[in-house]
Structure formats: C-alpha cells, structure tokens
C-alpha cells in the first residue's frame, strides 16, 4: 500500500509539534494505521524560522494554496488558524481540488462550516 502523503500548513507551536510527532513516531503510526504516513510538504509564513525539526527532505511551499493543488498530496492539515484569510482560502482550495482536509480550527468551522461542507460534497 502506498504511503498517505500529508501536507501541513502552519508551522507554529501546534504545526511544528504535529510534524515532529509524525516524523518521530512514523513506525508506530504505520503499525497502528496499516499504512505509512509521510509529511511530504509544508507551508508557513517564515521559511527561515528555526522550528527544531529537520525539514530538508520536505517540499516547502511559500503559498499554501499551491500546496493544496499539488497532485503529490492526499491530505492537507490546516493549522494556520483564523476563520478568514489564508486558513479559509487554503481549506476551500484543498476541498475544491478533492483533497481530504484535517483542521483544528474551531473558529473557521463554527463560522464557515456549512459553506465548507457544501464545497466538500460537490
């Protein structure tokens, strides 16, 4: 079975730790899920910021919307935050491109959930 290819947008405290966990626990996750999970792309405002993780083998996208359109990703994890702007644009772009989206963004889901749901089923 091929690996599940994940793109992560937003590399603040939550995003960077999420990537760290996916990288450091990939064998455990693979056994539990029955499939490799690989972070293959990331996007954040500041590429030069030291997040304490090695991103050298991960594709960097300056524009999260370009990442959402990548044919080399199966899932987009939106960890930018906010109910408008880049988080909403990324989520809409990913859903329109047929990607699965995972988010912890309660504000966006509370305020925009219905419209995002409509996009996801079209």
Phi and psi in degrees as a GROMACS rama.xvg file:
@    title "Ramachandran Plot"
@    xaxis  label "Phi"
@    yaxis  label "Psi"
@TYPE xy
-74.9415  157.008  UNK-2
-69.2272  148.905  UNK-3
-81.2241  117.857  UNK-4
-96.0639  120.024  UNK-5
-113.147  136.073  UNK-6
-112.41  135.481  UNK-7
-117.253  123.895  UNK-8
-109.226  121.303  UNK-9
103.65  108.206  UNK-10
-119.614  42.982  UNK-11
-76.334  -153.542  UNK-12
-58.2206  -47.8797  UNK-13
-69.2518  -49.8869  UNK-14
-62.3135  -45.0152  UNK-15
-64.8597  -40.7273  UNK-16
-68.4357  -36.6488  UNK-17
-60.6559  -47.1916  UNK-18
-62.5844  -43.9097  UNK-19
-57.6399  -45.0956  UNK-20
-65.1846  -42.5779  UNK-21
-63.1244  -37.1609  UNK-22
-74.059  -49.7059  UNK-23
-71.5891  -25.2357  UNK-24
-114.316  26.8528  UNK-25
-62.5091  -35.939  UNK-26
-67.6344  -44.8735  UNK-27
-61.8551  -45.5447  UNK-28
-63.1282  -38.7793  UNK-29
-61.9443  -44.6345  UNK-30
-63.8665  -42.2735  UNK-31
-70.4145  -36.1343  UNK-32
-93.9321  -16.8182  UNK-33
74.9262  17.2188  UNK-34
-160.885  140.504  UNK-35
-64.9247  142.788  UNK-36
-119.757  119.905  UNK-37
-122.518  129.128  UNK-38
-80.4915  111.646  UNK-39
-110.072  -11.1504  UNK-40
-152.405  148.795  UNK-41
-140.865  160.666  UNK-42
-149.804  138.328  UNK-43
-159.321  167.66  UNK-44
-65.7095  -39.3412  UNK-45
-120.789  104.987  UNK-46
-69.1573  -32.6853  UNK-47
-81.3768  -6.59211  UNK-48
-69.877  132.802  UNK-49
-80.2235  114.502  UNK-50
-101.995  0.568727  UNK-51
75.7727  15.6644  UNK-52
-132.912  151.281  UNK-53
-84.5765  112.044  UNK-54
-105.783  11.6075  UNK-55
-65.2049  -25.8331  UNK-56
-98.834  11.9737  UNK-57
-115.208  133.6  UNK-58
-67.9729  131.829  UNK-59
-101.362  130.185  UNK-60
-113.829  123.014  UNK-61
-68.8176  -31.0366  UNK-62
-110.732  114.279  UNK-63
-61.5877  -26.7363  UNK-64
-68.1316  -35.0259  UNK-65
-64.0629  -39.5802  UNK-66
-61.1285  -42.9254  UNK-67
-61.5967  -26.7985  UNK-68
-89.8288  -5.9351  UNK-69
-62.3268  132.297  UNK-70
-76.6221  -8.76655  UNK-71
-96.0033  18.1711  UNK-72
-129.246  144.359  UNK-73
-103.102  -34.0797  UNK-74
-134.254  138.859  UNK-75
-111.627  126.719  UNK-76
-103.25  112.747  UNK-77
-92.0022  111.895  UNK-78
-128.056  31.2621  UNK-79
-81.6258  -47.1324  UNK-80
94.1775  160.817  UNK-81
91.8682  151.473  UNK-82
-96.4315  0.0566388  UNK-83
-135.154  -170.033  UNK-84
64.8219  -143.228  UNK-85
-57.6405  -38.6565  UNK-86
-63.2573  -47.0224  UNK-87
-67.2739  -43.8559  UNK-88
-60.7366  -45.358  UNK-89
-59.6856  -47.7416  UNK-90
-62.4997  -44.9043  UNK-91
-62.3289  -45.2265  UNK-92
-61.0839  -45.7054  UNK-93
-63.2857  -45.0135  UNK-94
-63.9441  -42.1075  UNK-95
-65.2979  -26.4727  UNK-96
-85.6755  1.88922  UNK-97
81.3386  16.8697  UNK-98
-86.3005  152.093  UNK-99
-77.3073  142.711  UNK-100
-125.788  132.836  UNK-101
-118.147  132.137  UNK-102
-144.796  151.888  UNK-103
-109.362  17.1464  UNK-104
-86.9736  87.5518  UNK-105
-65.2515  -36.7743  UNK-106
-63.1149  -45.7419  UNK-107
-64.3382  -42.7092  UNK-108
-66.9558  -37.7139  UNK-109
-66.3601  -41.0161  UNK-110
-92.2496  -26.6514  UNK-111
-125.38  5.85386  UNK-112
-56.2768  -43.5475  UNK-113
-64.0186  -45.3019  UNK-114
-67.0782  -35.4973  UNK-115
-67.6957  -38.6646  UNK-116
-61.1935  -43.6994  UNK-117
-61.2522  -39.4687  UNK-118
-65.3028  -39.8153  UNK-119
-68.1941  -25.5161  UNK-120
-96.9742  -3.15502  UNK-121
